[in-house]
Amino acid sequence: MIAPVPTLSGFLEETYLAERFITDGAAEQLRVAVRTFCRFLGRDPSLAELCKTDLLGWLKEMVNTRSPSTINSKRQAILSVWRAAAAVGLSSDPPRIPRMVEPQILPVAWTLADLNRLLGYCGTLRGDWQGLPVSLAWRILLMVLWDTGVRINTVLLASVADIEFAHSSMFVPARNLKGRKADRLFQLHPQTVALIEQSMAWPRGRLFPWPYSRRHLWTAFGRLLKAAGLPCDRRHKFHCIRRTSESYAAEARGIEWAASAVGHSVQVARRYISPLIYHGPSLVEALPRPTFG
């Protein structure tokens, strides 16, 4: 009896993810890509049914609603799984589909006044999470993000035990950082340490004890931004704090210093630093001025 050909999602879960060392975040991105592709097709296709026409149709449908970088990441996810299936003889070789050109857009950042406004609004929040005031929890999250420039997932994984109060720092193991290459020790400002010390009256494991699903965190943060009178679109979420920190650091110490502090290469840092905050070289600073007659 011939075994049935696995479906795309079945192969992803039972073979592709099972045989690779992939972070939870990367695995979830693959699942999302496969899930949305299946939704577009109206079925979970078998590996033998995969074809260029369906994949192109799905990618083209996203052109008017998704950014080129998002489309490219979805394209890469499906092709990676398809390529692995072809390698073991379960499907034909995947087609050659070019990547979309990704235009370099100016980085979006907040101003220090925006951050002050958000922190001020957080102070008006009521309620608690297992005793810890919600207002204090949000302020800790925002200030740790501001001081360190790390990704939101890194702070969500941080425990109270990672805080070195004697040295005003936060230890982050490599497994909680993108790339997982090396442990890091980030300096915290005394202002931030004081907030964390204040929160120690409520014993807990996680530094920021978010009690709901991670997906809901972005929705809740968007509502918080809107209530504070700040932009709340997808470009003004947690990563915006990272861009803001790096931009102010670059203005104060230069791009190389800011990149090193965050853990970026200079090339990557240039995609994070807002020209509205970091005032790099400008022709008007050196050019003679023409006259009018």
Buried (B, 14 or more C-beta within 10 A) or exposed (E): EEEEBBBBBBBBBEBBBEEEEBEEEEBEBBBEBBBBBBEBBEEBBBBBBBBEEBBEEBBEEBEEEBBBEBBBBBBBBBBBBBEBBBEEEBBBEBEEBEEBEEEEEEBBBBBEEBBEBBBEBBEEBEEEBEEBBBBBBBBBBBBBBBBBBBBBBBBBBBEBEBBBEEEBBBBBBEEBBEEEEEEBEBBBEEEBBEBBEEBEEBEBEBBBBBEEEEEEBEEEBBEBBEEBEBBBEEBBBBBBBBBBBBBBBBBEEBBEEBBBBBBBEEEEBBEBBBEEBBEEEEEEEEEEEEEEE
